[in-house]
Amino acid sequence: MKHFVAIAGNIGVGKSTLASLLSDELGWDPYQLQGLEEVVFRR
């Protein structure tokens, strides 16, 4: 069974740092979805 952890938050709050710490502690491989930072929401 595969497990996934999603991390969300504002810019500069430490999402990448948390992902790195979790991957080291749990022995998981981090995976970052590319392009999501470029999403523009329009009305």
trRosetta pair geometry for C-beta under 8 A, 3 or more apart (Angstrom, degrees):
i j d omega theta_ij theta_ji phi_ij phi_ji
3 28 7.9 -90 79 -105 102 137
5 22 6.5 -108 87 156 158 154
5 28 7.8 110 16 86 117 169
7 15 4.9 147 132 -152 120 93
7 18 5.8 164 -138 92 148 124
7 19 5.6 -129 18 -67 154 95
8 15 7.4 -1 -136 -113 9 131
9 13 4.4 -100 145 63 131 139
9 14 7.6 -16 89 55 154 61
9 15 5.1 -177 46 -66 111 108
10 13 5.2 90 64 -25 79 123
14 17 4.3 -52 -163 46 85 119
14 18 5.5 91 132 -27 90 95
15 18 5.8 -57 -148 37 28 110
15 19 6.3 29 154 -20 64 107
16 19 5.6 -52 -146 36 32 113
16 20 6.4 34 154 -20 64 105
17 20 5.7 -55 -150 36 30 112
17 21 6.4 28 153 -16 65 107
18 21 5.7 -56 -146 39 31 110
18 22 6.1 29 157 -17 66 108
19 22 5.9 -56 -144 39 28 110
19 23 6.2 27 158 -19 64 108
19 30 5.0 86 160 -128 109 132
19 32 7.7 64 164 -76 167 97
20 23 5.9 -56 -144 36 27 108
20 24 6.4 26 157 -16 62 108
20 30 6.9 -39 -85 -44 48 154
21 24 5.9 -58 -150 37 29 110
21 25 6.1 22 157 -15 66 113
22 25 5.8 -60 -141 41 29 108
22 26 5.7 -1 170 6 68 117
22 28 7.0 -20 132 46 86 120
22 30 7.9 107 77 -85 95 102
23 26 6.5 -65 -128 52 22 92
23 27 7.6 -52 176 128 52 1
23 28 5.0 -102 -128 74 67 79
23 29 6.6 50 -148 -132 118 12
23 30 4.4 -68 -68 -44 148 95
24 27 7.8 17 -180 -68 21 40
33 36 4.9 56 101 -21 110 125
35 38 5.3 -56 -163 34 59 115
35 39 7.5 84 143 -48 73 80
36 39 5.7 -18 -163 -16 50 115
